[in-house]
Amino acid sequence: MAGAKPGWAAIAVLGALSALGALLAGCSVNVPDPSAPKPSPSESTLSTPTITPGHDAEALAAKDLPLSAGGTLAPGDPVLVSSRLEEVQGWSVVHSGLQGETRYAKTDGCVVVVRVSVNQRPLVVPGDDAASTKELFRYLDPGIVVEKLRPASLRWGQDSGKPERHVELLALESAPASGGTAALVLARLFSSPASSVYVSVACPDSGTLAKARAEVQSRLAVVPPG
């Protein structure tokens, strides 16, 4: 990409996928700029959001957030991720809040990585979360065919006492090669706060991946800035 390169937060979103890179058949992962700046701290997925004057997070969480509605978020403050995946039988936390990353493992061999990253303004297409998210995928894997990305969703807001809402993301799923692993990546770069949510799921086969995906979508919630 011409111009300024993203900070480590843009690169760090790939950290978990690098470990799983061999598992993503046809989706090898590259960090294109080895001279990129050194790491800067990432927001923890469990950190407390700041309060933006005049910004009504509760009202935002009360309705779906499609890719076309990214401009309704406050600039600057990242979205967060709330998870209860460890409450599902078979899942456990491997580590939590490590440079903004939480990793889960399941007894059937599945692994989930959740990350929130900040300071991604160089990848942002102003006012266009769909295009921004495609730029994020391109940055993580320059060889990706963005036409293969498909819409997906996670829960939006964490108030279980209200009707369930959803936030739209883009997804890339890879079927297992011979002896390989089935994998799924869900991501969205929110153009206004210039932060991203990234979730990767890797499983031994398509059947365990489908089950893990359903559990992730039911137990993870993206939380709007306060």
Sequence and secondary structure as in RCSB ss.txt:
>XXXX:A:sequence
MAGAKPGWAAIAVLGALSALGALLAGCSVNVPDPSAPKPSPSESTLSTPTITPGHDAEALAAKDLPLSAGGTLAP
GDPVLVSSRLEEVQGWSVVHSGLQGETRYAKTDGCVVVVRVSVNQRPLVVPGDDAASTKELFRYLDPGIVVEKLR
PASLRWGQDSGKPERHVELLALESAPASGGTAALVLARLFSSPASSVYVSVACPDSGTLAKARAEVQSRLAVVPP
G
>XXXX:A:secstr
  S    HHHHHTTHHHHHTGGGBTT     S TTS        TT      TT  HHHHHTS B GGGGGGS S
SS  EEEE GGGSTTEEEEEEEETTEEEEEETTS EEEEEEE   GGG  TT HHHHHHHHHHHH TT  GGG E
EEEEEES  TTS  EEEEEEEEEE   TT BEEEEEEEEETTTTEEEEEEEEESSHHHHHHHHHHHHHHEEEE  
 
